[in-house]
Amino acid sequence: MPGFTSKSRPLIACGWALPTVKQAIKAKIAIKAWCTVSTLRQKVLESITRAGWEMTAPPVLWSPRMTRCAGLFVLEKDNRGYWHPEIRLSIPLIRRLDRPWPLEVCGCFCRDPDAVLSRILEHELVHYKLWKDGDSDWGHTQRFRQIAWEVFGHQGIHHGIGTEDSGNSM
């Protein structure tokens, strides 16, 4: 049934998952602070275009349970053997508003939640780019660091936000 949502399952629209109201309340984010489907997709497409990459945008999903890192590039294989890439973003970490600003994300100082979201998306898009290019290792390799620096100006590689860092620096 289109537009159906339950307490446990998020609404899926155009391949993008939106948090349910219960998840949003639990994650302490305001409804007006949510990124809409088109805005999030637009951010991904803008980042790809700005980078000069000719590739399709991967699906981006909000995760209410991710608390260790702000974003993940995930690659899953279906039962037919096809690979499906996606980027997952943490609702609790990205939409938390009670932080001291500016925040350091990927070695760049961000002054608002929108900038934090952009830096995290750019970081995950570099992983996606390496996978699309057929690299055998699309982790934090020297090529990853070079692309992150040259294309987006990232000076560090982190999987946390601000003081919640769990990654390493370049």
C-alpha angles and dihedrals in degrees: 000000000000115000092014116150131170134191091266105031124065123228111260115209123172091343093306122113118220121198116255117242090254091053092047093051091046090051089047097235125141119241091235090055093061117108109236121233094256094045094052092045089046091054091052093048092046091052092049091048093046089052090052093236120149103212140108120266117253120232113270119209132189114230118202092190101051107105105149100063134020096227142009136194105219128190118193130181119219125216090267092058098254119138118230117195122200140165118230122201127198115239094195095051103036098041097043106120103183096085129115108254138257100050126196112233121170089347092303126108113239121198100191141023092259091060090047090053091048094051092048092048091049091051093051091044089059088058089049092049092053090050092048090050089057097246112166091222118039095172127103095309127152089264090052091052092047093052093044090052100040098042104032105014094240110167098187142030113229136154094200137063122245110317092358090078116149097166137076133258126247 
